[in-house]
Amino acid sequence: MFAGQPVLPLLLLAAVSYAAEQTVFCPVGDTITLSLVLPMSERISRILWKYDRDMVADWTHGHFLSYGRFKDRTTVDNTTGLLEIRSGMTEDSGRYEVEVNNRLHDLVYEVKVIKRVPKPIVWIQPLKCGPSSLQCTLSCDGSTEGAEPITYSWASGRGDWTQSAKLFPITNNTANVATFSCRMENPISHQESGPKANPFFPEDKSQPIITTIIANQVAFDSSGMDVEEAFRTVGEFGPYQKQAVAIIVLTQVYMAFQSMLIVLIGSTPEYHVEQQQVPSSSQELVQRVVFTEDFDSIVTEWFLVKQQAYKVNLAGSLFFAGLLVGNIVFGPLSDKIGRRPVYLSGLFLEVVFGYVTAFAPSYEVFAASRLLVGLMNGGISVVCFVLVQEYVGKSYWAMTGTLTSLCFAIGIALFAALGYLIRPWRNLTTAANSFGVLFFLLSVTLPESPRWLYCQGQTDRAEQVLRHMAMRNGNTVTNLMLQRVVAAKVSSPTKRQTGLLQLVVHPVLRIRTVVLMYVWYSCSLVYYGLTLGAGDSSGSRYMNVAMYGLVEVPAYPLCMYFINKHWAGRRKSMSSFLCLSGSACFCTVLIPDNTGSVLSVTLLALLGKLMVSAAFNIAYIYTSELYPTVIRNAGLGVCSMSCRVGGIMAPFVSSMRVLHSSVPFTVFSLSGLSAGCLSLMLPETLSGPAAETLDELTGPTGSRVLENKALLYEHDK
C-alpha cells in the first residue's frame, strides 16, 4: 500500500506536529499566558499572534497593536514572545498560532477557558433509601456547565479518594461505613463535598440522647445546600429570572412618572396681573390673573401664583415626605410579612391614590393624595430593589441594581414624551397612572423571594419556588434540598436599638455616619433639585425634562468604570463626581441669562445632573462597604432618611429662583463641593476584605467588597 511512498518523513512530520500542539487550561477571569521560545541567532522584528487565523496581537519594530475583543487586554513580550490575555473569557477558547518574522512557528496552543468547579452536594437516590433497602445510588451534584472536563472521586469515611463516576452505587454491605464524600476536579480546580451520612449505617442506640439528637441534626443539616448553591443549580440568572427582573425594573418607569409628575402638571405658564397692587385675597387673585400661555396645569386650575405659589412646591415636598415615611415603614414590614404581599399591596394602593390625584376636586385633596402616593412609592421602591437582587445569584446583584436605577432614568425621559403628547394635566395624570395598572397585573405572577422564605425558616416553600425557577429555566433539578438551619439569629428589638446606638457611640462609625448622612443629603438635594427645576428652565419644558432623564444613562457605566480602578477607587471617584457637579452648578452663576452661548445654563445643569447621578450611584455602593455586616442595615437606613430630607428640601430650593435665577444653583454648588470635600475623610474600601464585626473597624486592614457584591441588601436575621 505504501510502496514507493516516503512513509518515514510523513510519520516524523506527524509526530513533530503532534508534539508541537499544547493544550492550556485557564480559569474564567484569569490571565491566559502562552509562552514561546524565540530563535537566539535571529533578530526579532515581528511577533504576530493569531486566534483561529484572526489577528490577536502584533508587535512590529517596537509598535504594538491588539485587535477585536482582545484590544486593551493583551501584551506581548518582544524578548520572549510571551502572550498575555487578561480577564480570560470562555469565548477566548480556541486555537492560537504565532508568526515570528513572518514565518509560522511550530508551536500551536489549544486554549480552553473554563470555570472552576463548584462545591459539590451528595444526593441519595431514591430519597427514601434506608437500612431496609438493598442498593442506593449516591450522586455528586453541582452546576458544572462551563467547567468541563470533570473527574469524580469518592471516599468512604476518612479513607482515600478513589476515582469513579458521578453516580456511585452503594449496597447494604457498606453498613460499616458512617459517611461518604465526593470530590469534583477539573484541570484548574477541585472541590470536596461535606460528609454525607450512609443510609445503611446503623444508629448507635447506646449513645446518650442529647448526643444522638446533635448528631442527627448535623447530618440533617449537611444533607442540603445553601441558597447560593441552590441558585447555581437552578440558574443564577436564567430566562425566568430575567422575566421577573424585567417586570420589576420596568415598574421603575411608573415610579419615575409619579416622581416627576409635579414637574409638568405643576409648571407655571406665563401670566400677568391686571392691576399692579398685590391681590389681597384668593378670590381677588382669580379675578385679576390672566394666563397668556395656553397651558393646562394645577397652577391654571387653582390659580397657584403670587401668594399661592408655595402650594406647588408644598405638593412636591409632601410627595418626598411620603417617600421618607415609606422607606422607614415598608422595609421592616417586608422583612416581617414578605416581599411579595408588601410590594403588590403597595403598588395597588399607589395606583388607587394616583387616580385620586387625577380626579382631585380641590387642591387639598390633590396635596393629600400626593403624600399618600409618595408613601407607597417610597415603600415599594425599597422592596423593588430588594426583589431584583433576591431573585438572582449574588454575582448578578450589581447588574440588577444598576438596571433598576437605569430604568428610573429612562422613565423620566418617557414621562417627558408622554407629557408632550398629552397636555391637559388631568389626562396626563390619568395616562401616567394607568401604567401602574399594567405593571400590577404583570407583577401578580411574581413569586415570593426564596431568600426571604429561607431566612424565615419556610424552607419547603423556598424549595418550591427554586424548583419552579429551575423548571422555567429549562433545568432538570430532581433533588433540590436546602439546608435546615440549626439556630436562627433573631434580631430582637434590644439588639436593633443597640445597633442604631452604635452609629453614635462607636468613634469610627460616628464620623462615618455624619459624613455619609451629609453626602446622601447633598446628593439627593442636588439630584432632585436639578430634576424638579427642569420644567422651569429656559427652552421647551418637555425637552428639558427628557434631557435631565437621559443624561443619567451614561452616568452608571461611568461610575462603575472608575470605582474599580486602583488609582480612583470609591472615595476619590465619589468625591470627584460631587465636586464636578458642584463646579458645574457654580459655573451657571457666571453665565448671564439669554446670552445664546454654547455653554448655556441648561447645558451646565445637565452636566451637573450627570455628575451627581454618578456620585449618587457610588454612594449606594460605598455606604454598604463602609458599614460592617452586623450594622449595615442600620447605617443604610439612617443614610436613606437623610437622603429623603434632601428630597423634601429640593422643591423649595428650586423655588428660590424667584429671588434670583442663580440662587438655587448657588445652593446646589455649595452642597456638592462641601460634600465632595467631606467625603475625603472616609477610608477607601478597595484595598482590603469587607468588615463583618465592629472590632474589625479598629484593625489594620481596610474593607474591600468584590465587584459583584457592590449593591447589597443584607439580612441580619
DRENDRENLO-652542 format. One record per residue (C-alpha): residue number from 1; x, y, z. Coordinates in steps of 0.2 Angstrom, whole numbers. Each point is the difference from the previous one (the first is absolute). Example, Ala and Ser with C-alpha at 12.3 -4.5 7.8 and 13.67 -1.06 7.14 Angstrom:
BEGIN
REC     i       u       v       w
REC     1      62     -22      39
REC     2       6      17      -3
***
This chain:
BEGIN
REC     i       u       v       w
REC     1       0       0       0
REC     2      14      12       4
REC     3      12      -6     -13
REC     4      11      13      -7
REC     5      -7      13      13
REC     6      11      10      12
REC     7      -9      -7      15
REC     8      14       4      13
REC     9       0      19      -3
REC    10     -19       0       1
REC    11       0      -9      16
REC    12      14      12       7
REC    13     -10      15      -6
REC    14     -16      -6       9
REC    15      10      -4      16
REC    16       8      18       0
REC    17     -17       8      -4
REC    18      -8     -10      14
REC    19      14       4      13
REC    20      -1      19      -5
REC    21     -19       2       5
REC    22      -3       3      18
REC    23     -16       1       9
REC    24      -1      14      13
REC    25     -14       2      13
REC    26      -4      17       8
REC    27     -13       5      13
REC    28     -14      13      -6
REC    29       6      17       5
REC    30      19      -5       2
REC    31      14       5     -12
REC    32       3     -12     -15
REC    33      19      -2      -1
REC    34       8      -8     -16
REC    35      19      -1       0
REC    36      11      -2     -15
REC    37      19      -4      -3
REC    38       7      13     -12
REC    39      15      -4     -11
REC    40      16       7       8
REC    41      10       2     -16
REC    42     -13      11      -9
REC    43      -5      18       3
REC    44     -19       1       4
REC    45      -9      13     -10
REC    46     -18      -6       1
REC    47     -10     -11      12
REC    48     -18      -3      -6
REC    49     -12     -11      10
REC    50     -16      -7      -8
REC    51     -16      -7       6
REC    52      -8     -12     -12
REC    53       9      10     -14
REC    54      -7      17       7
REC    55      13      12       6
REC    56       2       1      19
REC    57      15      11       3
REC    58      14       7     -11
REC    59      17       6       6
REC    60      10       7     -15
REC    61      16      10       2
REC    62      -5       7      17
REC    63     -18       4      -4
REC    64     -14     -10       8
REC    65     -18      -3      -6
REC    66     -14     -11       7
REC    67     -16      -4     -10
REC    68     -18      -4       3
REC    69      -6      -5      17
REC    70      18      -3       5
REC    71       3      19      -1
REC    72       7       8      16
REC    73       1     -18       8
REC    74      16      -6      -8
REC    75      19       2       2
REC    76      14      -8     -10
REC    77      18      -1       7
REC    78      11       4     -15
REC    79      15      -9       9
REC    80      -9     -17       4
REC    81     -15       1     -12
REC    82     -11      -3      15
REC    83     -19       4      -3
REC    84     -11       6      15
REC    85     -19       2      -2
REC    86      -8       7      16
REC    87     -17      -4       6
REC    88      -2     -16     -10
REC    89     -17      -4      -6
REC    90      -8     -16      -6
REC    91       0       8     -18
REC    92      19       0       1
REC    93       0     -19      -1
REC    94       8      -6     -17
REC    95      15      -2     -10
REC    96      15      12       1
REC    97      14       1     -12
REC    98      15      12      -1
REC    99      10       7     -14
REC   100      18       6       3
REC   101       8      11     -13
REC   102     -14      -5     -11
REC   103       3     -19       1
REC   104     -13     -11       9
REC   105       7      -7      16
REC   106      -1     -19       3
REC   107      -8       2      17
REC   108     -19       1       0
REC   109     -11       2      16
REC   110     -18      -7       3
REC   111      -6      12      13
REC   112     -15      -5      11
REC   113      -7      13      12
REC   114     -11      -9      12
REC   115      -9       4      17
REC   116       6      -7      16
REC   117     -10     -14       7
REC   118     -13       3      13
REC   119      -1      -7      17
REC   120      -9     -16      -3
REC   121     -16      -7       9
REC   122      -3     -19       3
REC   123     -17      -6      -3
REC   124      -8     -17       4
REC   125     -11      -8     -13
REC   126     -13      -5       4
REC   127      -4      13      14
REC   128      -8     -14      11
REC   129      16     -11      -1
REC   130       3      -8      17
REC   131       6     -15      10
REC   132     -13     -11      -8
REC   133       5       4     -18
REC   134      11     -11     -10
REC   135       9      13     -10
REC   136       1      19      -2
REC   137       9      12     -11
REC   138      10      15       6
REC   139       0      15     -12
REC   140      14      13       0
REC   141     -10      16      -6
REC   142       4      18      -4
REC   143      -1      12     -14
REC   144      14      -5     -11
REC   145      -5       9     -16
REC   146      16       8      -7
REC   147      11     -10      12
REC   148       3     -15     -11
REC   149      10     -12       0
REC   150      -4      -6      17
REC   151       6     -16       9
REC   152      -9      -7      16
REC   153       7      -8      15
REC   154      -8      -8      15
REC   155       6      -4      18
REC   156      -8     -10      13
REC   157       2       7      17
REC   158      18       7       2
REC   159       7     -12     -13
REC   160       9       4     -16
REC   161      -7       7     -15
REC   162      -4     -12     -14
REC   163      -4       7     -18
REC   164     -17      -5      -6
REC   165     -16       7      -8
REC   166     -12      13       4
REC   167     -12     -14       6
REC   168       6     -11      14
REC   169     -10     -16       4
REC   170       0      -6      18
REC   171      -7     -16       8
REC   172      -5      -6      17
REC   173      18      -8       1
REC   174       7      18       4
REC   175     -10       1      16
REC   176      17       1       9
REC   177       4      17      -8
REC   178      -8      15       9
REC   179       2      13     -14
REC   180       4       3     -19
REC   181       8      15      -8
REC   182       3       5     -18
REC   183      12      11      -9
REC   184      -2       9     -16
REC   185      16       4     -10
REC   186       5       9     -16
REC   187      17       5      -7
REC   188      -1      17      10
REC   189      -9      -4      16
REC   190      -8     -13      12
REC   191     -13       1      13
REC   192      -6     -13      13
REC   193     -17      -3       7
REC   194      -4      -1      18
REC   195      -2     -17       8
REC   196     -17      -8      -5
REC   197      -7     -13      13
REC   198      -1     -18      -7
REC   199     -18      -5       0
REC   200       5     -18       4
REC   201      10       5      16
REC   202      -9      -6      15
REC   203      -4      12      14
REC   204       9      -2      16
REC   205     -14      -2      13
REC   206      13       0      15
REC   207       4      19      -3
REC   208      -7      12      12
REC   209     -16       8      -7
REC   210       7      18      -1
REC   211      15      -7     -10
REC   212     -11      -9     -12
REC   213     -11      15      -2
REC   214      15      11      -5
REC   215       7     -13     -11
REC   216     -16      -2      -9
REC   217      -2      19      -2
REC   218      17       2      -7
REC   219      -3     -14     -13
REC   220     -16       8      -4
REC   221       7      17      -3
REC   222      15      -6     -10
REC   223     -12      -9     -12
REC   224      -6      16      -9
REC   225       7      14      -9
REC   226       1      19       5
REC   227     -10      13     -10
REC   228      15       5     -11
REC   229       3     -18      -5
REC   230     -18      -2      -4
REC   231       0      15     -11
REC   232      16      -7      -9
REC   233     -10     -16      -3
REC   234     -16       7      -6
REC   235       8      14     -10
REC   236       6      17       8
REC   237      -8      10     -14
REC   238     -10     -11     -11
REC   239     -14       4     -12
REC   240     -13       0      14
REC   241      10      12      11
REC   242       3      11     -14
REC   243     -19       1      -3
REC   244      -3       4      19
REC   245      14      13       1
REC   246      -6       8     -16
REC   247     -18       2       7
REC   248       7       8      16
REC   249      13      12      -8
REC   250     -13       5     -13
REC   251     -11       5      15
REC   252      13      13       3
REC   253      -7       9     -15
REC   254     -16       2       9
REC   255       9       6      16
REC   256       9      13     -10
REC   257     -17       6      -8
REC   258      -6       3      18
REC   259      16       8       6
REC   260       0      12     -15
REC   261     -18       4      -1
REC   262       0      16       9
REC   263      14       7     -12
REC   264     -13       1     -14
REC   265     -17       1       8
REC   266       7      13      12
REC   267       9      10     -13
REC   268      -5      19       0
REC   269      -4       8     -17
REC   270       2      18      -4
REC   271     -13      11       8
REC   272      -3      18       5
REC   273     -10       9      13
REC   274     -12      13      -6
REC   275       4      13      14
REC   276      17       3       7
REC   277      -6      -2      19
REC   278       2     -17       7
REC   279     -17      -8       2
REC   280      -5      -1      18
REC   281     -10     -16      -1
REC   282      -1     -16     -11
REC   283     -17       5      -7
REC   284       8      17      -6
REC   285      15     -10      -7
REC   286     -11     -11     -11
REC   287      -9      15      -7
REC   288      16      10      -4
REC   289      12     -13      -6
REC   290       0      -3     -19
REC   291      11     -15      -7
REC   292       7       5     -17
REC   293       7     -17      -4
REC   294     -12     -14      -5
REC   295       5     -13      13
REC   296     -10     -11      11
REC   297       7      -4      18
REC   298      -5       1      18
REC   299       7      18       0
REC   300     -13       5     -13
REC   301     -15     -10       8
REC   302       3       6      18
REC   303       9      17      -4
REC   304      16      -5      10
REC   305      10      16      -4
REC   306       6      14      11
REC   307      -4      -3      18
REC   308      -7     -17      -5
REC   309      15      -6      -9
REC   310       8      -9      15
REC   311     -14     -13      -2
REC   312       8      -8     -15
REC   313      17      -3       9
REC   314     -10      -6      15
REC   315      -8     -13     -10
REC   316      17      -6      -6
REC   317       7       0      17
REC   318     -15     -10       7
REC   319       4     -13     -13
REC   320      18      -1       6
REC   321      -6       0      18
REC   322     -10     -15      -4
REC   323      16      -8      -8
REC   324       8       2      17
REC   325     -13      -8      10
REC   326      -2     -14     -13
REC   327      18      -4       1
REC   328      -1      -2      19
REC   329     -16     -10       0
REC   330       0     -11     -15
REC   331      18      -7       3
REC   332      -3      -9      17
REC   333     -18      -4      -6
REC   334       7     -10     -14
REC   335      12      -8      11
REC   336     -14      -6      11
REC   337     -14      -5     -12
REC   338       9      -3     -16
REC   339       6      10     -15
REC   340     -14      -5     -12
REC   341     -16       5      10
REC   342       8      16       5
REC   343       5       4     -18
REC   344     -16      -5      -8
REC   345     -11      10      14
REC   346      11      15      -2
REC   347      -1       0     -19
REC   348     -19      -2       1
REC   349      -2      14      12
REC   350      12      12      -9
REC   351     -11      -3     -16
REC   352     -16       4      10
REC   353       7      16       8
REC   354       7       4     -17
REC   355     -17       1      -7
REC   356      -6      10      15
REC   357      14      13      -6
REC   358      -7       0     -18
REC   359     -18       3       6
REC   360       3      11      15
REC   361     -14      13       2
REC   362      11      12      10
REC   363      18       4       4
REC   364      -2      -7      17
REC   365      -5     -17      -6
REC   366      14       1     -14
REC   367      13       4      14
REC   368      -6     -14      11
REC   369       0     -13     -14
REC   370      18       5      -5
REC   371       6      -4      18
REC   372      -9     -17      -1
REC   373       8      -3     -17
REC   374      17       4       7
REC   375      -3     -11      14
REC   376      -3     -15     -11
REC   377      13       5     -13
REC   378      14       1      13
REC   379      -5     -17       8
REC   380      -1     -10     -15
REC   381      16       7      -7
REC   382       9      -8      14
REC   383      -9     -16      -3
REC   384       4       1     -19
REC   385      18       2       3
REC   386       0     -15      12
REC   387     -10     -11     -11
REC   388      11       2     -16
REC   389      15      -6      10
REC   390      -8     -14      10
REC   391      -7      -8     -16
REC   392      18      -2      -7
REC   393      17      -7       5
REC   394      12      12       9
REC   395      11       2     -15
REC   396     -14       9      -8
REC   397      -5      12      14
REC   398      10      15      -6
REC   399      -7      -2     -18
REC   400     -19      -1       6
REC   401       2      14      12
REC   402       8      11     -14
REC   403     -14      -5     -12
REC   404     -13       6      13
REC   405       8      18       1
REC   406       2       0     -19
REC   407     -18      -4      -3
REC   408      -5      14      12
REC   409      10      12     -11
REC   410      -8      -6     -16
REC   411     -17       2       8
REC   412       4      19       3
REC   413       3       2     -19
REC   414     -16     -10      -4
REC   415     -10      11      11
REC   416       6      15      -9
REC   417      -6      -8     -17
REC   418     -17      -5       8
REC   419      -2      18       6
REC   420       4       7     -17
REC   421     -14     -11      -8
REC   422     -13       3      14
REC   423      -1      18       6
REC   424     -15       1      12
REC   425       7      -4      17
REC   426     -15     -11       5
REC   427       2     -11     -16
REC   428      19      -1       2
REC   429      -2      -5      19
REC   430     -13     -13      -5
REC   431      11      -7     -15
REC   432      16      -1      11
REC   433      -9      -8      14
REC   434      -8     -13     -12
REC   435      17      -8      -2
REC   436       0      -5      18
REC   437     -16     -11      -4
REC   438      10      -9     -14
REC   439      15      -3      12
REC   440     -11      -6      14
REC   441      -8     -13     -11
REC   442      17      -6      -6
REC   443       7       0      18
REC   444     -14     -12       6
REC   445       9     -14      -8
REC   446      16       3      10
REC   447       5     -12      13
REC   448       5       3      18
REC   449      19       3       3
REC   450       8     -17       3
REC   451      13       8      10
REC   452     -13       8      12
REC   453      -9     -16       2
REC   454      16      -9       4
REC   455       5      13      13
REC   456     -17      -2       8
REC   457       2     -18       2
REC   458     -13      -4     -14
REC   459      12     -12      -9
REC   460     -13     -11      -8
REC   461      -8      16      -9
REC   462      17       6      -4
REC   463       4     -17      -9
REC   464     -16       1      -9
REC   465       4      17      -7
REC   466      18      -5      -5
REC   467      -7     -16      -9
REC   468     -12      11      -9
REC   469      14      11      -5
REC   470      10     -15      -6
REC   471     -14      -7     -10
REC   472      -4      17      -9
REC   473      19       2      -3
REC   474       0     -17      -9
REC   475      11      -8      14
REC   476      -5     -18       6
REC   477       3       1      19
REC   478      -6     -16       8
REC   479       8       1      17
REC   480       0      18       6
REC   481       0       1      19
REC   482       6      15      10
REC   483       9      -1      16
REC   484     -11       1      16
REC   485       7      13      11
REC   486       4      -6      18
REC   487      -2      17       9
REC   488      -6      16      -8
REC   489       7      16       5
REC   490     -14      10       7
REC   491       1      18      -2
REC   492      -9       6      16
REC   493      -5      18       3
REC   494      13       2      13
REC   495      14      -5     -12
REC   496      -8      11     -13
REC   497       1      15      12
REC   498      18      -4       4
REC   499       4      -1     -18
REC   500      -7      18      -3
REC   501       8       6      15
REC   502      17      -6      -6
REC   503      -1      12     -14
REC   504       2      14      13
REC   505      10      -8      14
REC   506      14      -9     -11
REC   507      13      13      -4
REC   508       4      -6     -17
REC   509     -19      -3      -5
REC   510      -4      17       7
REC   511      11       9     -12
REC   512      -5     -11     -15
REC   513     -18       2       4
REC   514       0      19       1
REC   515      10       2     -16
REC   516     -11     -13     -10
REC   517     -16       8       6
REC   518       6      17      -7
REC   519       6      -8     -16
REC   520     -17      -9      -3
REC   521      -9      16       5
REC   522      10      10     -13
REC   523      -2     -13     -13
REC   524     -18       0       2
REC   525      -2      19       1
REC   526      10       3     -16
REC   527      -7     -15     -10
REC   528     -18       4       4
REC   529       2      19       0
REC   530       7       0     -18
REC   531     -13     -13      -6
REC   532     -15       9       8
REC   533       7      17      -7
REC   534       0      -7     -18
REC   535     -17       6      -4
REC   536       4      18       5
REC   537      16       0     -10
REC   538       1      10     -16
REC   539      -5      -8     -16
REC   540     -13     -14      -2
REC   541      -5      -7      17
REC   542      -3     -17      -8
REC   543      17      -1      -8
REC   544       8       6      16
REC   545      -8     -14      10
REC   546       5     -13     -13
REC   547      18       6       0
REC   548       1       0      19
REC   549      -6     -19      -1
REC   550      11      -5     -14
REC   551      16       8       6
REC   552       0     -13      14
REC   553       2     -14     -11
REC   554      19       1      -3
REC   555       2       4      18
REC   556      -2     -18       6
REC   557      14      -8     -11
REC   558      11      15       3
REC   559       0      -2      19
REC   560       1     -19      -1
REC   561      16       2     -11
REC   562       9      12      12
REC   563      -5      -8      17
REC   564       9     -16      -4
REC   565      17       8      -6
REC   566      13       0      14
REC   567       5      18      -4
REC   568     -18       6       2
REC   569      -9     -11      11
REC   570     -17       4       9
REC   571       6      15      11
REC   572       9      10     -14
REC   573     -13      -4     -13
REC   574     -15       5      11
REC   575       9      16       6
REC   576       5       5     -18
REC   577     -17      -3      -7
REC   578      -8      11      14
REC   579      13      14      -2
REC   580      -3       0     -19
REC   581     -18       1       3
REC   582       2      14      12
REC   583      12       9     -12
REC   584     -12      -2     -15
REC   585     -14       8      11
REC   586      12      14       5
REC   587       4       4     -18
REC   588     -18       3      -4
REC   589       1      15      12
REC   590      13       8     -11
REC   591     -10      -1     -16
REC   592     -12      14      -3
REC   593     -18      -5      -5
REC   594      -5      -1     -19
REC   595      18       3      -6
REC   596      -2     -14     -14
REC   597      16      -7       5
REC   598       4     -18      -4
REC   599       5      -3      18
REC   600     -18       4       6
REC   601      -7      -1      17
REC   602     -11     -16      -5
REC   603      16      -8      -7
REC   604       9       2      16
REC   605     -14      -5      10
REC   606      -1     -16     -10
REC   607      18      -3       3
REC   608      -3       3      19
REC   609     -14     -13      -1
REC   610      11     -13      -9
REC   611      14       2      14
REC   612     -12      -1      15
REC   613      -9     -15      -8
REC   614      17      -9       0
REC   615       4       6      18
REC   616     -17      -6       6
REC   617       3     -17      -8
REC   618      17      -2       9
REC   619      -8       6      16
REC   620     -11     -16       0
REC   621      15     -11      -3
REC   622      13       9      11
REC   623     -12       1      15
REC   624      -4     -18       0
REC   625      19      -4       1
REC   626       4      13      14
REC   627     -12      -8      12
REC   628       4     -17       8
REC   629     -12     -14      -4
REC   630      -7       0      18
REC   631      -6      18      -2
REC   632      -1       3     -19
REC   633     -19       1       0
REC   634      -1      13      14
REC   635      13      11      -9
REC   636      -9      -1     -17
REC   637     -16       4       8
REC   638       6      16       9
REC   639       9       5     -17
REC   640     -16      -3      -9
REC   641     -10      11      12
REC   642      12      15      -2
REC   643      -1      -3     -19
REC   644     -19       3       1
REC   645       2      16      10
REC   646      10       6     -15
REC   647     -14      -5     -11
REC   648     -12      10      11
REC   649      10      15      -1
REC   650       4      -1     -19
REC   651     -17       8      -6
REC   652       2      15      12
REC   653      18       3      -5
REC   654      -5      -1     -19
REC   655     -14      13       4
REC   656      13      12       6
REC   657       3       5     -18
REC   658     -13      14       3
REC   659      13       9      11
REC   660      13      -2     -14
REC   661       3     -13     -13
REC   662      17      -4       7
REC   663      -6      -4      18
REC   664      -5     -18      -2
REC   665      16      -4     -10
REC   666      10       9      14
REC   667      -7     -12      13
REC   668       2     -15     -11
REC   669      18       5      -3
REC   670       5       3      18
REC   671      -9     -17       4
REC   672      10     -10     -13
REC   673      17       8       4
REC   674      -2      -2      19
REC   675      -6     -18      -2
REC   676      14      -4     -12
REC   677      13       7      12
REC   678      -7      -8      16
REC   679      -1     -17      -9
REC   680      19       0       0
REC   681       0      -3      19
REC   682      -7     -18      -4
REC   683      12     -15      -2
REC   684       2      -8     -17
REC   685      -9     -17      -1
REC   686       9      -7     -15
REC   687      15      -7       9
REC   688      -5     -13      13
REC   689     -13     -13       5
REC   690     -18       6       5
REC   691      -2       3      18
REC   692     -12     -12       9
REC   693       1       6      18
REC   694       2      16       9
REC   695      17      -6       7
REC   696       7       0     -18
REC   697      -3      19      -2
REC   698      15       3      12
REC   699      11     -13      -9
REC   700      15       3     -12
REC   701     -10      -5     -15
REC   702     -12      10     -10
REC   703     -16      -7      -8
REC   704      -2      -7     -17
REC   705     -15      -7      -9
REC   706       1      -9     -16
REC   707      -8       8     -16
REC   708     -15     -12       0
REC   709      -4       4      18
REC   710      -1      19      -3
REC   711     -19       3       2
REC   712      -5     -10      15
REC   713     -15      -3      10
REC   714       6      -9      16
REC   715     -11     -11      11
REC   716       4       1      19
REC   717     -12     -14       4
***
